[in-house]
Amino acid sequence: MEKRPTNILLVAKMSREEIEKEYVKIKNKQSTYSTRVRGLIMYKKSMFDKLKPEG
């Protein structure tokens, strides 16, 4: 069983790769997070995308 951040502070510490994985889960409706945390993950993903493209 993988570790699951349950609050906003843990999401804030997630790396770009972890955010990408969670974002895919949210898109596939497999995320177990609350709506508030899902929103934060999606927001953080959009911020990473704006910073610079990976690669």
HUHU-V210709 format. One record per residue. SS is DSSP state (H for helix, E for strand, - for the rest). NEAR is the number of other ideal C-beta (glycine too) atoms within 12 Angstrom. D_LAST is the distance of its C-alpha to the last C-alpha in whole Angstrom. Layout:
BEGIN
ss=[SS SS]
near=[NEAR NEAR]
d_last=[D_LAST D_LAST]
END
This chain:
BEGIN
ss=[- - - - - - - H H H H H - - - H H H H H H H H H H H H - - - - - - - H H H H H H H H H H H H H H H H H - - - -]
near=[4 9 9 17 26 13 15 19 11 19 29 17 15 26 17 21 13 23 32 20 20 32 29 17 22 26 15 10 10 13 24 17 25 17 12 14 27 25 19 28 34 25 20 28 29 14 16 22 16 10 12 9 8 12 4]
d_last=[30 27 27 27 27 30 30 28 27 26 23 23 22 19 16 13 13 16 16 14 17 20 19 19 22 23 23 25 27 27 27 29 29 31 30 30 27 25 25 24 21 20 21 18 16 16 16 13 12 14 12 9 6 4 0]
END
